[in-house]
Amino acid sequence: MSSKQQRNEECVKVAMRCRPISKQEIQDNRQEIVKIDPERGEIIVNNPKGEGSENKNVFTFDVVINQKSTQEHVYKMTALPIVESVLEGYNGTIFAYGQTGTGKTHTMEGNNESPDNRGIIPRTFEHIYRVIEGTPSKQFLVRASFLELYNEEIRDLLAKNAKNKLQLHENPDSGVYVKDLSSFIIQNPNEMNKKLADGRENRKVGATKMNEGSSRSHSLFMITVEMSEIKDGQQHITVGKLNLVDLAGSERQSKTQATGERFKEAININQSLATLGNVISALVDNKPYIPYRDSKLTRLLQDSLGGNTKTVMIANIGPVDYNYDETISTLRYANRAKSIKNRPKINEDPKDAMIREFQEEINRLKVELQRKMGGNIQIGPDKVVEVQKVVVVTDEQKLKELEEQIQREKNLLQSTVGKKREQIERDLADSREQKEKLEKQLKEKEEQVAKQAQEQEKYLQQIREMESKIIQGNKLKETQREKEKELIKLQIELEQRKQDERRNQEELEKKSDLVIETQKQYKNLQEEIDAKTKKLNNIVERIKQAREQTNEIHETRLREKEILLDENRTITKELKLIDLIIEHFIPQNEVKKLEQKLIFSDEDGDWNIKEDTNENHKISRPASVFGFKRPICESARMAIKFGDSNPRFRTDNILQLDLELPEKITEDFDGNVSQKVQETINIALNEDEEELQMMANEKMPIVYIKNPELISKENALNQPRVRLKSAKKTSRRPQSGLKKYQY
Ligand SMILES: Nc1ncnc2c1ncn2[C@@H]1O[C@H](COP(=O)(O)OP(=O)(O)OP(=O)(O)O)[C@@H](O)[C@H]1O
């Protein structure tokens, strides 16, 4: 936003007015909860249910008006500066807001009981015409319209048929306007008051439990003041528009006990007021979208809230405990509205100014009149142009001169006619016939003059009528107005300074509150930081301890690993020896046979001999021989024949027989190992350690070591799982001194 725009910014001025306690409230023994300090612009509302410092609500406004203030004071403090601005060409809005029965209509219209009771609207009328009277340098055209917004429908209160509903329209130049709304040119305050009274007659008013004569609609009295001035030979037109708004009261259905039509009215009233609240909030929060279109009320007030208008909001409240909630709600509403920024500017030379049209029409009529007169008294064309020029600069003096000229010409004409009549009478004797002829000519001339005079009168009448609509001040009142203007200017300046000081003070207080709050927060933060630092130190200490423990565990594990490796080496060594012995001293086919018969049992974690179910492996015996207990071979039979009582070959059942020893082909061991065997053993024992490392896999989870208790489970699990080199071959009874270890 440019600095120029910022300079033009002006906040909505908010005034608060509290009405006096009513007779009914006194009768009901109601407690007064509102205290007002007009000097400080402060209002304190005590919460009837609250306790201690909690029960005080303090608000500051640009203007606060207490219960005893006069209507004149209210006018001076709120409307007067706005009306002065409207007469300079600004737009202005004065609107009263508040709970039902708090004095909005009293503030805006007042009552007719006495002149002192007149409200803002009638005082505005007087003010406007007083200023006009004291400003002869300008011409004014004042128009008035009056409408109400009832159940979201717009009605023209000054129309012949006030029931017709009107529509809202918008155009880029003049903004939102009401189509076909009647507008009356008004020349004085009395006429204006008459229009206000006429409109009031048509306005929807009903009794609620809260207010006998409650306004059931929002009303809007619009005054347009067009001003024309000649400056440096140039015509300047400015237009000021003033909206005087009396809103219907916000209310709670529970309190008003409204039903039927009243209930519907109340819903609509509350709805449009809620929208007004939303617009205020959106403007204050600088939202990108302002919901003006949500109700007709906000559309009508669009220019007054956040637009090109100087706005005063008067928040009306009641003084007693019963209305505490509504009072606080109104004050909060008003407090927010204080921050709305408008950008008022003078409306200069608008295209559609009516005063320009009027002036042009008057000039046209005057030129026409001059032309007619000129034609009669035979004024040359050059002279007409001159007259035309004079007429263009219209004023009362010039018109008088014109009338005098007409009169002079009339007199001249009459004296000429008189002289001619004398001449005719003198010549009468000469010829009767000539006399009659001349008389006829004279009569025709007289008729012509009369007709012309009539026509001139008609034009003059028309001009006078149009000119009367344009009002112009009086020289005599000019000095008085100048003085009054000076005084008002000083008063406004003084009041503005006070209000600025108040706003600055409030801003300062807000800032110091913020500083205190920040300090408090800082203190809290410092405490939080201290607590967290303490926690952090504890955690660091615990981490340190944990690290030390981890190192210890690590070292233990390394030691355990070493031991385990050591054990592994020993086992591997032993296993290799066993392997070697098997390889070299047990026949391979026997080893294979045994391997096939052996099976590892997961249950008991040991090798068992498998039961051979293969039929082919079963020993087939010879079929039984009759007369013998069991099968018997041929040689046994022969032996029986030769008297042998136990002729069976003992080899029939080798398990019951001693082994038939093979023929001895080795020498007895005499303590000296042959060189070949010794070399083989040495190779096995000196083999690379890595190859000796043996770990069982899941199928072979058992190894035999000397000290299994030295291997922790953890270590065992972390060992690389390597299948025993000759697991099958070595899976036999362990060497003495080795113990079974299972991973
Ligand atoms: N400042 C005041 N001094 C004396 N009487 C007042 C004042 N304000 C209001 N009253 C009286 O209180 C009554 C209610 O006031 P008024 O009708 O103006 O309220 P309202 O806010 O316009 O109500 P509604 O919203 O229902 O139209 C009227 O009788 C009025 O004369």
The ligand as a MOL file (V3000), in Angstrom:
LIG
                    3D

  0  0  0     0  0            999 V3000
M  V30 BEGIN CTAB
M  V30 COUNTS 31 33 0 0 0
M  V30 BEGIN ATOM
M  V30 1 N -30.6680 8.0160 26.5810 0
M  V30 2 C -31.9650 7.8130 26.8660 0
M  V30 3 N -32.6000 8.6430 27.6700 0
M  V30 4 C -33.8880 8.4430 27.9540 0
M  V30 5 N -34.6340 7.4350 27.4700 0
M  V30 6 C -34.0560 6.5770 26.6520 0
M  V30 7 C -32.6930 6.7070 26.2990 0
M  V30 8 N -32.3840 5.7070 25.4930 0
M  V30 9 C -33.5090 4.9890 25.3180 0
M  V30 10 N -34.5170 5.5120 26.0210 0
M  V30 11 C -35.8560 4.9620 26.0790 0
M  V30 12 O -35.7760 3.5460 26.0990 0
M  V30 13 C -36.7980 2.9680 25.2940 0
M  V30 14 C -36.2210 2.0760 24.2210 0
M  V30 15 O -35.4500 2.8730 23.3670 0
M  V30 16 P -35.4100 2.6530 21.8070 0
M  V30 17 O -36.7250 2.3150 21.2480 0
M  V30 18 O -34.7000 3.8080 21.2510 0
M  V30 19 O -34.5200 1.3560 21.7800 0
M  V30 20 P -33.9980 0.5980 20.5110 0
M  V30 21 O -32.6010 0.2280 20.8160 0
M  V30 22 O -34.2180 1.3790 19.2940 0
M  V30 23 O -34.8680 -0.6940 20.5200 0
M  V30 24 P -35.2600 -1.6560 19.2960 0
M  V30 25 O -34.0170 -2.2650 18.8290 0
M  V30 26 O -36.1530 -2.6490 19.9060 0
M  V30 27 O -35.8860 -0.8040 18.2870 0
M  V30 28 C -37.5780 4.0990 24.7050 0
M  V30 29 O -38.7110 4.3350 25.4920 0
M  V30 30 C -36.6320 5.2850 24.8170 0
M  V30 31 O -37.3160 6.5160 24.9520 0
M  V30 END ATOM
M  V30 BEGIN BOND
M  V30 1 1 1 2
M  V30 2 1 2 3
M  V30 3 2 2 7
M  V30 4 2 3 4
M  V30 5 1 4 5
M  V30 6 2 5 6
M  V30 7 1 6 7
M  V30 8 1 6 10
M  V30 9 1 7 8
M  V30 10 2 8 9
M  V30 11 1 9 10
M  V30 12 1 10 11
M  V30 13 1 11 12
M  V30 14 1 11 30
M  V30 15 1 12 13
M  V30 16 1 13 14
M  V30 17 1 13 28
M  V30 18 1 14 15
M  V30 19 1 15 16
M  V30 20 2 16 17
M  V30 21 1 16 18
M  V30 22 1 16 19
M  V30 23 1 19 20
M  V30 24 2 20 21
M  V30 25 1 20 22
M  V30 26 1 20 23
M  V30 27 1 23 24
M  V30 28 2 24 25
M  V30 29 1 24 26
M  V30 30 1 24 27
M  V30 31 1 28 29
M  V30 32 1 28 30
M  V30 33 1 30 31
M  V30 END BOND
M  V30 END CTAB
M  END
